[in-house]
């Protein structure tokens, strides 16, 4: 009598999301090491470039990054020391600070964006072209459901 094959382990959303995020993060980190920015710093630069030209508050960046305030404050401090961003007091709320992109940050963003787009294209190539946009929409719905937006 043949030995029964063990069934494959169940697919678990947290494990799969973490594995995908970790692999993507590490690949991007390796590809951008020469730019002197981390994946989180790239994301902050991107959010700043897409946001209000007057700058964004640290609170808004914290929310967009789905992170905690201490982590974002620490990251912004390192970015400010590297002259990627500048922080100024908010014009109407003295407790808030506006974060603005600096020329060095804009240059790092431009170079990093090319790398990010190439990596996204490479990763999404694992799916048939006709399914890629739907996959991203589904992933967006999952992300929203995880934070109770749905």
N, CA and C atoms as an extended XYZ file, in Angstrom:
450
Properties=species:S:1:pos:R:3:atomname:S:1:resname:S:1:resid:I:1 pbc="F F F"
N         0.843       -1.172        0.000 N   UNK     1
C         0.000        0.000        0.000 CA  UNK     1
C         0.897        1.248        0.000 C   UNK     1
N         0.633        2.199       -0.936 N   UNK     2
C         1.487        3.387       -0.998 CA  UNK     2
C         1.284        4.287        0.233 C   UNK     2
N         2.366        4.950        0.584 N   UNK     3
C         2.315        5.880        1.714 CA  UNK     3
C         1.552        7.132        1.289 C   UNK     3
N         0.569        7.524        2.080 N   UNK     4
C        -0.180        8.737        1.695 CA  UNK     4
C         0.706        9.978        1.778 C   UNK     4
N         0.523       10.836        0.814 N   UNK     5
C         1.284       12.088        0.799 CA  UNK     5
C         0.675       13.058        1.819 C   UNK     5
N         1.547       13.761        2.512 N   UNK     6
C         0.998       14.741        3.457 CA  UNK     6
C         0.316       15.873        2.676 C   UNK     6
N        -0.743       16.372        3.242 N   UNK     7
C        -1.441       17.468        2.563 CA  UNK     7
C        -0.621       18.745        2.722 C   UNK     7
N        -0.722       19.632        1.741 N   UNK     8
C         0.047       20.879        1.834 CA  UNK     8
C        -0.453       21.718        3.013 C   UNK     8
N         0.431       22.497        3.595 N   UNK     9
C        -0.015       23.323        4.726 CA  UNK     9
C        -1.071       24.323        4.259 C   UNK     9
N        -1.962       24.703        5.160 N   UNK    10
C        -3.000       25.661        4.765 CA  UNK    10
C        -2.384       27.027        4.438 C   UNK    10
N        -3.029       27.735        3.550 N   UNK    11
C        -2.587       29.078        3.205 CA  UNK    11
C        -3.144       30.031        4.266 C   UNK    11
N        -2.247       30.774        4.890 N   UNK    12
C        -2.650       31.695        5.955 CA  UNK    12
C        -2.301       33.119        5.542 C   UNK    12
N        -3.301       33.982        5.553 N   UNK    13
C        -3.137       35.359        5.116 CA  UNK    13
C        -1.996       36.090        5.825 C   UNK    13
N        -1.922       36.074        7.161 N   UNK    14
C        -0.832       36.814        7.809 CA  UNK    14
C         0.556       36.342        7.378 C   UNK    14
N         0.717       35.043        7.264 N   UNK    15
C         2.021       34.488        6.876 CA  UNK    15
C         2.366       34.910        5.446 C   UNK    15
N         1.400       34.805        4.555 N   UNK    16
C         1.650       35.161        3.155 CA  UNK    16
C         1.919       36.658        2.982 C   UNK    16
N         1.135       37.489        3.671 N   UNK    17
C         1.362       38.937        3.580 CA  UNK    17
C         2.728       39.307        4.142 C   UNK    17
N         3.093       38.736        5.277 N   UNK    18
C         4.395       39.040        5.877 CA  UNK    18
C         5.530       38.582        4.968 C   UNK    18
N         5.406       37.400        4.423 N   UNK    19
C         6.447       36.880        3.534 CA  UNK    19
C         6.604       37.758        2.295 C   UNK    19
N         5.487       38.170        1.713 N   UNK    20
C         5.528       39.044        0.537 CA  UNK    20
C         6.128       40.398        0.902 C   UNK    20
N         5.670       40.987        2.008 N   UNK    21
C         6.194       42.287        2.429 CA  UNK    21
C         7.684       42.205        2.720 C   UNK    21
N         8.099       41.186        3.463 N   UNK    22
C         9.505       41.052        3.827 CA  UNK    22
C        10.382       40.903        2.589 C   UNK    22
N         9.970       40.045        1.662 N   UNK    23
C        10.754       39.850        0.439 CA  UNK    23
C        10.837       41.109       -0.392 C   UNK    23
N         9.726       41.806       -0.543 N   UNK    24
C         9.700       43.047       -1.309 CA  UNK    24
C        10.563       44.112       -0.632 C   UNK    24
N        10.434       44.233        0.678 N   UNK    25
C        11.193       45.216        1.442 CA  UNK    25
C        12.698       44.958        1.324 C   UNK    25
N        13.103       43.705        1.485 N   UNK    26
C        14.530       43.377        1.415 CA  UNK    26
C        15.088       43.607        0.009 C   UNK    26
N        14.327       43.244       -0.995 N   UNK    27
C        14.775       43.456       -2.367 CA  UNK    27
C        14.938       44.948       -2.659 C   UNK    27
N        13.973       45.743       -2.229 N   UNK    28
C        14.061       47.187       -2.450 CA  UNK    28
C        15.227       47.773       -1.666 C   UNK    28
N        15.422       47.315       -0.430 N   UNK    29
C        16.522       47.801        0.406 CA  UNK    29
C        17.877       47.545       -0.276 C   UNK    29
N        18.036       46.351       -0.827 N   UNK    30
C        19.291       46.020       -1.504 CA  UNK    30
C        19.497       46.878       -2.747 C   UNK    30
N        18.437       47.109       -3.483 N   UNK    31
C        18.529       47.864       -4.734 CA  UNK    31
C        18.739       49.357       -4.513 C   UNK    31
N        18.359       49.856       -3.330 N   UNK    32
C        18.487       51.294       -3.071 CA  UNK    32
C        19.579       51.621       -2.058 C   UNK    32
N        20.347       50.644       -1.643 N   UNK    33
C        21.383       50.883       -0.632 CA  UNK    33
C        22.326       52.012       -1.058 C   UNK    33
N        22.648       52.069       -2.332 N   UNK    34
C        23.570       53.100       -2.825 CA  UNK    34
C        22.979       54.513       -2.745 C   UNK    34
N        21.668       54.612       -2.571 N   UNK    35
C        21.032       55.927       -2.455 CA  UNK    35
C        21.072       56.456       -1.021 C   UNK    35
N        21.372       55.581       -0.076 N   UNK    36
C        21.429       55.992        1.314 CA  UNK    36
C        20.069       56.217        1.945 C   UNK    36
N        19.033       55.575        1.403 N   UNK    37
C        17.697       55.687        1.981 CA  UNK    37
C        17.132       54.291        2.230 C   UNK    37
N        16.267       54.222        3.218 N   UNK    38
C        15.587       52.963        3.531 CA  UNK    38
C        14.250       52.924        2.785 C   UNK    38
N        13.615       51.764        2.736 N   UNK    39
C        12.282       51.710        2.127 CA  UNK    39
C        11.285       52.672        2.792 C   UNK    39
N        11.318       52.782        4.123 N   UNK    40
C        10.409       53.712        4.795 CA  UNK    40
C        10.723       55.159        4.427 C   UNK    40
N        11.994       55.491        4.333 N   UNK    41
C        12.364       56.848        3.933 CA  UNK    41
C        11.907       57.138        2.507 C   UNK    41
N        12.034       56.163        1.628 N   UNK    42
C        11.535       56.341        0.268 CA  UNK    42
C        10.033       56.609        0.289 C   UNK    42
N         9.305       55.839        1.088 N   UNK    43
C         7.852       56.035        1.166 CA  UNK    43
C         7.513       57.433        1.659 C   UNK    43
N         8.231       57.918        2.649 N   UNK    44
C         8.001       59.278        3.149 CA  UNK    44
C         8.292       60.297        2.054 C   UNK    44
N         9.389       60.125        1.341 N   UNK    45
C         9.714       61.050        0.240 CA  UNK    45
C         8.613       61.036       -0.816 C   UNK    45
N         8.114       59.848       -1.115 N   UNK    46
C         7.049       59.740       -2.113 CA  UNK    46
C         5.784       60.438       -1.637 C   UNK    46
N         5.377       60.186       -0.380 N   UNK    47
C         4.182       60.838        0.155 CA  UNK    47
C         4.342       62.348        0.129 C   UNK    47
N         5.523       62.844        0.500 N   UNK    48
C         5.752       64.290        0.493 CA  UNK    48
C         5.653       64.867       -0.914 C   UNK    48
N         6.159       64.141       -1.892 N   UNK    49
C         6.123       64.639       -3.279 CA  UNK    49
C         4.703       64.662       -3.828 C   UNK    49
N         3.849       63.781       -3.324 N   UNK    50
C         2.475       63.678       -3.808 CA  UNK    50
C         1.510       64.542       -2.996 C   UNK    50
N         1.976       65.070       -1.870 N   UNK    51
C         1.104       65.817       -0.969 CA  UNK    51
C         1.141       67.321       -1.193 C   UNK    51
N         0.706       68.022       -0.205 N   UNK    52
C         0.637       69.478       -0.210 CA  UNK    52
C         2.029       70.069       -0.445 C   UNK    52
N         2.181       70.958       -1.419 N   UNK    53
C         3.490       71.579       -1.663 CA  UNK    53
C         4.018       72.364       -0.455 C   UNK    53
N         3.106       72.767        0.446 N   UNK    54
C         3.522       73.470        1.669 CA  UNK    54
C         4.101       72.508        2.705 C   UNK    54
N         4.004       71.216        2.423 N   UNK    55
C         4.496       70.202        3.351 CA  UNK    55
C         3.349       69.483        4.027 C   UNK    55
N         3.673       68.387        4.656 N   UNK    56
C         2.676       67.577        5.365 CA  UNK    56
C         3.030       67.557        6.840 C   UNK    56
N         2.024       67.394        7.675 N   UNK    57
C         2.313       67.280        9.108 CA  UNK    57
C         2.876       65.886        9.399 C   UNK    57
N         3.617       65.818       10.487 N   UNK    58
C         4.142       64.527       10.902 CA  UNK    58
C         3.001       63.563       11.187 C   UNK    58
N         1.896       64.065       11.727 N   UNK    59
C         0.730       63.218       12.017 CA  UNK    59
C         0.170       62.606       10.736 C   UNK    59
N         0.069       63.418        9.682 N   UNK    60
C        -0.438       62.902        8.402 CA  UNK    60
C         0.488       61.822        7.865 C   UNK    60
N         1.793       62.034        7.961 N   UNK    61
C         2.750       61.024        7.498 CA  UNK    61
C         2.629       59.745        8.327 C   UNK    61
N         2.457       59.897        9.619 N   UNK    62
C         2.297       58.730       10.493 CA  UNK    62
C         1.094       57.907       10.048 C   UNK    62
N        -0.013       58.590        9.762 N   UNK    63
C        -1.220       57.883        9.319 CA  UNK    63
C        -1.003       57.210        7.967 C   UNK    63
N        -0.396       57.926        7.024 N   UNK    64
C        -0.167       57.360        5.689 CA  UNK    64
C         0.777       56.161        5.733 C   UNK    64
N         1.736       56.208        6.626 N   UNK    65
C         2.721       55.128        6.730 CA  UNK    65
C         2.203       53.948        7.552 C   UNK    65
N         1.031       54.109        8.160 N   UNK    66
C         0.480       53.061        9.027 CA  UNK    66
C         1.531       52.636       10.051 C   UNK    66
N         2.087       53.655       10.714 N   UNK    67
C         3.161       53.429       11.665 CA  UNK    67
C         2.830       54.161       12.960 C   UNK    67
N         3.743       54.097       13.919 N   UNK    68
C         3.518       54.832       15.156 CA  UNK    68
C         4.325       56.129       15.127 C   UNK    68
N         3.888       57.092       15.905 N   UNK    69
C         4.476       58.435       15.885 CA  UNK    69
C         5.962       58.424       16.245 C   UNK    69
N         6.364       57.594       17.204 N   UNK    70
C         7.776       57.564       17.611 CA  UNK    70
C         8.681       57.087       16.479 C   UNK    70
N         8.225       56.073       15.767 N   UNK    71
C         9.016       55.549       14.644 CA  UNK    71
C         9.160       56.605       13.554 C   UNK    71
N         8.065       57.288       13.230 N   UNK    72
C         8.114       58.310       12.188 CA  UNK    72
C         8.993       59.478       12.627 C   UNK    72
N         8.877       59.897       13.876 N   UNK    73
C         9.706       60.990       14.386 CA  UNK    73
C        11.185       60.638       14.286 C   UNK    73
N        11.529       59.425       14.654 N   UNK    74
C        12.921       58.974       14.575 CA  UNK    74
C        13.408       58.933       13.127 C   UNK    74
N        12.573       58.408       12.233 N   UNK    75
C        12.930       58.343       10.815 CA  UNK    75
C        13.112       59.748       10.246 C   UNK    75
N        12.198       60.653       10.588 N   UNK    76
C        12.297       62.033       10.097 CA  UNK    76
C        13.543       62.727       10.633 C   UNK    76
N        13.926       62.435       11.852 N   UNK    77
C        15.155       63.026       12.413 CA  UNK    77
C        16.376       62.616       11.595 C   UNK    77
N        16.448       61.336       11.253 N   UNK    78
C        17.572       60.862       10.429 CA  UNK    78
C        17.528       61.501        9.039 C   UNK    78
N        16.327       61.626        8.487 N   UNK    79
C        16.185       62.222        7.154 CA  UNK    79
C        16.549       63.703        7.174 C   UNK    79
N        16.213       64.388        8.259 N   UNK    80
C        16.548       65.807        8.373 CA  UNK    80
C        18.063       65.983        8.474 C   UNK    80
N        18.724       65.112        9.238 N   UNK    81
C        20.184       65.174        9.355 CA  UNK    81
C        20.854       64.929        8.009 C   UNK    81
N        20.236       64.104        7.166 N   UNK    82
C        20.774       63.813        5.825 CA  UNK    82
C        20.341       64.870        4.813 C   UNK    82
N        19.615       65.884        5.257 N   UNK    83
C        19.145       66.993        4.416 CA  UNK    83
C        18.177       66.541        3.318 C   UNK    83
N        17.458       65.441        3.591 N   UNK    84
C        16.442       64.967        2.642 CA  UNK    84
C        15.131       65.720        2.821 C   UNK    84
N        14.877       66.125        4.071 N   UNK    85
C        13.641       66.844        4.404 CA  UNK    85
C        13.986       67.984        5.351 C   UNK    85
N        13.035       68.893        5.513 N   UNK    86
C        13.140       69.952        6.524 CA  UNK    86
C        11.836       69.969        7.303 C   UNK    86
N        11.936       70.244        8.600 N   UNK    87
C        10.738       70.355        9.435 CA  UNK    87
C        10.642       71.784        9.961 C   UNK    87
N         9.426       72.301        9.900 N   UNK    88
C         9.174       73.659       10.383 CA  UNK    88
C         7.906       73.639       11.216 C   UNK    88
N         7.787       74.609       12.110 N   UNK    89
C         6.554       74.722       12.871 CA  UNK    89
C         5.405       74.999       11.925 C   UNK    89
N         4.277       74.403       12.219 N   UNK    90
C         3.062       74.625       11.434 CA  UNK    90
C         2.620       76.070       11.645 C   UNK    90
N         2.110       76.687       10.593 N   UNK    91
C         1.746       78.107       10.662 CA  UNK    91
C         0.551       78.417       11.560 C   UNK    91
N        -0.333       77.447       11.795 N   UNK    92
C        -1.499       77.716       12.641 CA  UNK    92
C        -1.567       76.825       13.873 C   UNK    92
N        -0.866       75.729       13.894 N   UNK    93
C        -0.900       74.799       15.023 CA  UNK    93
C         0.519       74.649       15.561 C   UNK    93
N         0.809       75.333       16.645 N   UNK    94
C         2.169       75.348       17.205 CA  UNK    94
C         2.627       73.983       17.727 C   UNK    94
N         1.697       73.055       17.903 N   UNK    95
C         2.083       71.714       18.345 CA  UNK    95
C         2.521       70.847       17.169 C   UNK    95
N         2.148       71.248       15.951 N   UNK    96
C         2.430       70.437       14.760 CA  UNK    96
C         3.658       70.969       14.031 C   UNK    96
N         4.241       70.098       13.255 N   UNK    97
C         5.375       70.481       12.412 CA  UNK    97
C         5.082       70.045       10.983 C   UNK    97
N         5.405       70.906       10.056 N   UNK    98
C         5.276       70.578        8.637 CA  UNK    98
C         6.596       69.993        8.159 C   UNK    98
N         6.492       68.972        7.335 N   UNK    99
C         7.666       68.314        6.763 CA  UNK    99
C         7.677       68.637        5.280 C   UNK    99
N         8.827       69.116        4.792 N   UNK   100
C         8.950       69.487        3.382 CA  UNK   100
C        10.120       68.744        2.759 C   UNK   100
N         9.940       68.418        1.518 N   UNK   101
C        10.977       67.767        0.729 CA  UNK   101
C        12.080       68.769        0.416 C   UNK   101
N        13.327       68.365        0.570 N   UNK   102
C        14.481       69.190        0.215 CA  UNK   102
C        15.038       68.704       -1.128 C   UNK   102
N        15.868       69.493       -1.796 N   UNK   103
C        16.422       69.065       -3.094 CA  UNK   103
C        17.108       67.697       -3.054 C   UNK   103
N        17.864       67.412       -2.010 N   UNK   104
C        18.517       66.093       -1.913 CA  UNK   104
C        17.476       64.978       -1.803 C   UNK   104
N        16.388       65.253       -1.118 N   UNK   105
C        15.313       64.276       -1.005 CA  UNK   105
C        14.624       64.051       -2.335 C   UNK   105
N        14.428       65.118       -3.074 N   UNK   106
C        13.804       65.004       -4.396 CA  UNK   106
C        14.693       64.171       -5.336 C   UNK   106
N        16.001       64.380       -5.259 N   UNK   107
C        16.932       63.587       -6.107 CA  UNK   107
C        16.887       62.108       -5.722 C   UNK   107
N        16.904       61.823       -4.409 N   UNK   108
C        16.846       60.429       -3.956 CA  UNK   108
C        15.522       59.793       -4.375 C   UNK   108
N        14.443       60.559       -4.280 N   UNK   109
C        13.135       60.060       -4.689 CA  UNK   109
C        13.116       59.725       -6.176 C   UNK   109
N        13.646       60.604       -6.996 N   UNK   110
C        13.656       60.373       -8.451 CA  UNK   110
C        14.403       59.093       -8.788 C   UNK   110
N        15.548       58.905       -8.175 N   UNK   111
C        16.337       57.697       -8.442 CA  UNK   111
C        15.661       56.455       -7.862 C   UNK   111
N        15.092       56.597       -6.660 N   UNK   112
C        14.423       55.472       -6.019 CA  UNK   112
C        13.142       55.072       -6.724 C   UNK   112
N        12.426       56.052       -7.275 N   UNK   113
C        11.155       55.763       -7.953 CA  UNK   113
C        11.389       54.841       -9.154 C   UNK   113
N        12.455       55.078       -9.889 N   UNK   114
C        12.779       54.228      -11.044 CA  UNK   114
C        13.008       52.782      -10.574 C   UNK   114
N        13.736       52.638       -9.488 N   UNK   115
C        14.004       51.307       -8.933 CA  UNK   115
C        12.709       50.664       -8.448 C   UNK   115
N        11.858       51.438       -7.771 N   UNK   116
C        10.594       50.917       -7.250 CA  UNK   116
C         9.688       50.438       -8.376 C   UNK   116
N         9.611       51.207       -9.441 N   UNK   117
C         8.758       50.815      -10.568 CA  UNK   117
C         9.271       49.553      -11.244 C   UNK   117
N        10.590       49.446      -11.402 N   UNK   118
C        11.172       48.237      -11.992 CA  UNK   118
C        10.908       47.020      -11.110 C   UNK   118
N        11.042       47.186       -9.793 N   UNK   119
C        10.798       46.077       -8.872 CA  UNK   119
C         9.326       45.676       -8.892 C   UNK   119
N         8.430       46.655       -8.892 N   UNK   120
C         7.001       46.337       -8.954 CA  UNK   120
C         6.677       45.567      -10.221 C   UNK   120
N         7.235       46.001      -11.323 N   UNK   121
C         6.994       45.307      -12.593 CA  UNK   121
C         7.513       43.872      -12.534 C   UNK   121
N         8.682       43.682      -11.963 N   UNK   122
C         9.263       42.345      -11.848 CA  UNK   122
C         8.411       41.449      -10.961 C   UNK   122
N         7.961       41.970       -9.827 N   UNK   123
C         7.170       41.165       -8.895 CA  UNK   123
C         5.811       40.836       -9.499 C   UNK   123
N         5.150       41.827      -10.085 N   UNK   124
C         3.832       41.576      -10.664 CA  UNK   124
C         3.886       40.670      -11.885 C   UNK   124
N         5.062       40.510      -12.467 N   UNK   125
C         5.212       39.600      -13.604 CA  UNK   125
C         4.949       38.149      -13.203 C   UNK   125
N         4.888       37.889      -11.900 N   UNK   126
C         4.537       36.537      -11.442 CA  UNK   126
C         3.076       36.213      -11.755 C   UNK   126
N         2.287       37.240      -12.049 N   UNK   127
C         0.870       37.062      -12.389 CA  UNK   127
C         0.661       37.323      -13.872 C   UNK   127
N        -0.344       36.677      -14.461 N   UNK   128
C        -0.680       37.022      -15.852 CA  UNK   128
C        -1.053       38.511      -15.929 C   UNK   128
N        -0.687       39.164      -17.001 N   UNK   129
C        -0.919       40.599      -17.161 CA  UNK   129
C        -2.374       40.980      -16.915 C   UNK   129
N        -3.290       40.148      -17.342 N   UNK   130
C        -4.714       40.452      -17.209 CA  UNK   130
C        -5.188       40.435      -15.753 C   UNK   130
N        -4.417       39.855      -14.838 N   UNK   131
C        -4.838       39.758      -13.435 CA  UNK   131
C        -4.165       40.783      -12.528 C   UNK   131
N        -3.169       41.487      -13.025 N   UNK   132
C        -2.366       42.363      -12.157 CA  UNK   132
C        -3.163       43.493      -11.533 C   UNK   132
N        -3.930       44.222      -12.315 N   UNK   133
C        -4.697       45.346      -11.787 CA  UNK   133
C        -5.735       44.859      -10.776 C   UNK   133
N        -6.390       43.758      -11.070 N   UNK   134
C        -7.380       43.185      -10.154 CA  UNK   134
C        -6.713       42.748       -8.850 C   UNK   134
N        -5.532       42.169       -8.944 N   UNK   135
C        -4.789       41.781       -7.755 CA  UNK   135
C        -4.520       42.997       -6.867 C   UNK   135
N        -4.074       44.091       -7.469 N   UNK   136
C        -3.792       45.304       -6.691 CA  UNK   136
C        -5.067       45.859       -6.057 C   UNK   136
N        -6.170       45.809       -6.774 N   UNK   137
C        -7.452       46.248       -6.214 CA  UNK   137
C        -7.860       45.362       -5.041 C   UNK   137
N        -7.692       44.057       -5.185 N   UNK   138
C        -8.025       43.127       -4.107 CA  UNK   138
C        -7.129       43.361       -2.894 C   UNK   138
N        -5.862       43.583       -3.131 N   UNK   139
C        -4.923       43.837       -2.036 CA  UNK   139
C        -5.284       45.137       -1.320 C   UNK   139
N        -5.707       46.128       -2.066 N   UNK   140
C        -6.153       47.393       -1.470 CA  UNK   140
C        -7.381       47.157       -0.586 C   UNK   140
N        -8.305       46.330       -1.043 N   UNK   141
C        -9.505       46.006       -0.256 CA  UNK   141
C        -9.125       45.264        1.015 C   UNK   141
N        -8.164       44.364        0.937 N   UNK   142
C        -7.703       43.631        2.115 CA  UNK   142
C        -7.052       44.593        3.108 C   UNK   142
N        -6.217       45.497        2.611 N   UNK   143
C        -5.568       46.482        3.488 CA  UNK   143
C        -6.607       47.334        4.195 C   UNK   143
N        -7.619       47.769        3.464 N   UNK   144
C        -8.679       48.590        4.058 CA  UNK   144
C        -9.444       47.793        5.106 C   UNK   144
N        -9.734       46.543        4.816 N   UNK   145
C       -10.463       45.700        5.773 CA  UNK   145
C        -9.657       45.477        7.056 C   UNK   145
N        -8.354       45.430        6.933 N   UNK   146
C        -7.503       45.206        8.092 CA  UNK   146
C        -7.536       46.382        9.076 C   UNK   146
N        -7.821       47.566        8.571 N   UNK   147
C        -7.870       48.742        9.446 CA  UNK   147
C        -9.301       49.235        9.641 C   UNK   147
N       -10.256       48.398        9.272 N   UNK   148
C       -11.653       48.708        9.521 CA  UNK   148
C       -12.270       49.756        8.619 C   UNK   148
N       -11.717       49.953        7.444 N   UNK   149
C       -12.252       50.948        6.503 CA  UNK   149
C       -13.380       50.389        5.653 C   UNK   149
N       -13.616       49.132        5.752 N   UNK   150
C       -14.588       48.517        4.874 CA  UNK   150
C       -15.919       48.326        5.505 C   UNK   150
